[in-house]
Amino acid sequence: MSFSTKVKEEIAKHGNHSRHCQIAELLALLLATGEVVFDDGNVRLIMRPENTLIGDKICQLIDQLFDREIVYDRHVKYIEIHDDKMVEKVLQMVKLSDYVDYMEEDWLDEDELSGIDEDEIVYVSSRGVSLQNCHFPKQVIQKDCCKKAFVRGIFLATGSVNDPQKAYHFEIVVHNKEMAQAVQEVIRSFSLDAKIVKRKKYYVVYLKEGSMIVDILNLMEAYVSLMDMENVRILKDMRNDINRRVNCETANIKKTVNAARRQIEDIEYIERTKGLKYLNDSLRVLAEIRLEEPDANLSELGQMLNPPVSKSGVNHRLRKISSIANALREDNQI
C-alpha cells in the first residue's frame, strides 16, 4: 500500500462532528467528483468518485447531513441522486445551487452540440456539467475548522503525497485555474506556501518541503501518517548529518596529509641543499620532529616540542621553513 493511500484511509475515517465542517468536506468532494445533468427539465446529480473510499465518504456525509441513505454502486462506479428536491437541497447546502441554475441557461442538448468547437463551451459536455466549473463558494469555509475539513475532502478526492523515503511532494489536482487558486488560498491561510503549476489540461496545487507536508498532514489530522513521515525525516536527517561529518572529516584528513607532504618536501630539500643546521634551533628541532612523525597534526607536533608550542605557533614555524625552502629553490634556479 502506498503512503498516499495510507493517508487517505486515515483521513477517510475522520468523523466531523460539526455540521458546518461536514458541509465543507462535502463541498470539496462534490466539486471534485460531481456533475449535474439537465434532462427534460429535471436535474440529476451524479458523483463519480475515483474509488470506493471516496464513494463511501460521500454517502456517509449525505446520510449525516440529510438523513438520506444512498449507496455507492461499485459496479457502475458512480453515485446518482435523481430526486429534483434532494438535488436542490444538496446544492443549496453547499451554496452551489445559484451557479447550477446559471449553467442550465447555457445547457445544450446533443443535437445542438454538433458543429460547435468544444473549446468554446464552458458548461457543456455529453455526460454532464462538472461542478468544478462553479464559482467557489467561500462562504462555506469561513472558519479554520471548515477549511481543514475542505482540505481533507479535496485531498481525499484528487490529492496525492509521495512516499517520504523517496521524495517530498504533496499535490491536489483540479480542472481549472479558479478552482486551483481557491484551493491554494485555503492552504495558504495556514501559512503554507502552496504553489500552482499547469500540467497538461489540469492545474496542480503543490507543496515540496518536508516541513510543510508535515504541517498539512497535521492540518488534515492524519496523525499516524504524520508520525510515520517524521520518523523518516529524522532518519534522513541523521544520515545526512553523518554524511556531512564524514565528508568534512575526509576533507580535513586530505588537507592535513597534503600539508604534511608539502612540509616534508620542503624540509628534505633544505636538508639536501644546505643541511638542517642551516635552520635556527627552533626551526631545526621542529623539522626533525616532522620528519620523524609524518602523520602527526599541528597540535600533536606542538606537544612534542620542549617547551610545548601552540598549534598556531607550529604553523608559523612551518611557514618559515617553507619560505626558506622556496628561497633556496629560487637561488638554485639562477
Disulfide bonds with the S-S distance in Angstrom:
none
